[in-house]
Amino acid sequence: MQTAYAATGGAVIGFGIALLTGSDQATPYYLFPYITGLGAYAIAVESMRKNNKTQPFPGDSHKNNWEISFMPQNVYLNSVISQNGFRFKGRTAVLQPVFAASLNF
């Protein structure tokens, strides 16, 4: 979002500069916003790249390796599957999990 805002802001500034020139030709009205928008986008990307390099990597002590998901919609889905005996490609549909857990290494 930062790059989108920077490019939009640069284009608005460029359009303002083009309005100040008061030219009768159309060239400044698309050239100035293009150049300033592209420049602002490049500056924003470079700034973000430098910020990412300087940020320290979070230690493993602050990292939570477990991810647990609760999916209450599958309770309803499982009751519908078991009542109607749905089939998918000739096989009975498998019941969906209500809880899911994963461990990242």
Number of C-alpha atoms within 10 A of each C-alpha: 6 11 18 13 14 21 24 19 17 22 24 17 16 22 21 14 16 19 13 9 11 10 11 8 7 9 10 18 19 13 15 21 23 19 15 22 25 17 16 21 22 15 15 18 15 13 12 13 11 11 10 11 9 8 8 7 8 8 7 8 6 7 8 9 10 10 10 10 11 11 12 11 11 16 14 11 14 16 12 13 18 13 8 8 13 13 11 9 6 7 9 12 14 13 14 15 15 15 11 11 9 10 9 7 5
